[in-house]
């Protein structure tokens, strides 16, 4: 959540005040981390935040410039289809690959032009 991301980043900054790169497990947590980094006075030109989910707000922040540098579109619709197909195969006692690649797309200011 955004609140958890903010609290986690505030705690991390107390222990490691030099933090200037954040890779978040989702955009929501990244928003909270950004709030904490901004409150700590971090220079947006020297701070990088990357999230996951490719939310519209994340894309807007990326376009605006600043520390929110990128996000990743994990293609949840296609990922869900892949998971269901694998489950059906398992239920039918068919072989399923040990590793299944999920198609993802990185989103940065360059890709949003």
N, C-alpha and C positions, 0 to 999 in steps of 0.2 A: 504494500500500500504506500501511498505518498507519505503518510505520517510515519510509517515504519522506516521508509527510506531516509526521511529527514532525521529521525532519532538516531538511526544507525550511523549516518554520516556525521552528526554532531559528536557522537561518542568516538568515532574513528578519528576525527580531527583533534580531539583532546589528546589522544594517544600518539597520533602521527600528524602533526599540523602541516607537514609538507605535502600532503596528498594533493595531487592535481590531475589525476586520471581516475575515472569511475566507469566500470563496466557493470551495468545493472542487469538483473534477471528479467526486468520488464520496464516499460516506460513509466509506469506509476511510481515505482521506487526511485527511478532516475529523477523525476520531478522533485521529490522530497530531498534527494541528495543535492540537487541544484539549489534549492532554497537554502540549505545549510551552507553550501559553499559560497553562495552570494552573501549570506549573513556574516560569513567569516572574512569577507572582503577579498575573496580570490579574484585574480585578474582573469576575465573571460578569454583574453587572448592567450593565456598560458594554462588554461584548464580545459580538459576534454571530458565530456560525459557522453556515453553511448548506452542506449536502452534496447529493448526488444519489444516488438508488437506493432511497430509502425503506426501508432495512433495518430490521428489527425493533429492533435496538439503537439506531438513530438515533431511532426513534419513542419508545423508552423514555427516552432522554436528553432529548428534547423535552418529554415529559410531566413529567419530573422538574424542569424549569425549569433555569435557568442559562444558560450561553453557547451551548449547542447549540440554536439557535433554529428551524431548519427543515431540511427536505429536500424533494426533488422526486421524485415517482414518474413515471418516464419510460415506464412501461407497456411493458416489454421484449417481452412476448408479442405485443401488437398491433403494435409497431414491427417485430418480426421478420416478421410476416405481411405488413406493408406493404412491407418490403424484398424478400421473396420474390415478391410480386405484381409489383413493379416490374421485378425481374430477368426474370420470365417474359415480361412485355410486351416488354422489350428484346430478348430472345432471339427473339421472334416478330416483330421489327421494327415493333412498335407504338410509338406516341408515349407518352412518359412525361413528366409535368410536370417542369419544371426544379426546382421547389421542392415538397417534400411536407411538410405540417405533421404533426408528431408530437404526439399528444395527451398532455399532461402534467398532473399535479395537484400543486399545492404543498401541503405538509404542515407545519402549525404547531401550536402548542398549541391554538389556536382550532379547527382542523379536527379535532383528535383528541378533542375533548370529546364 
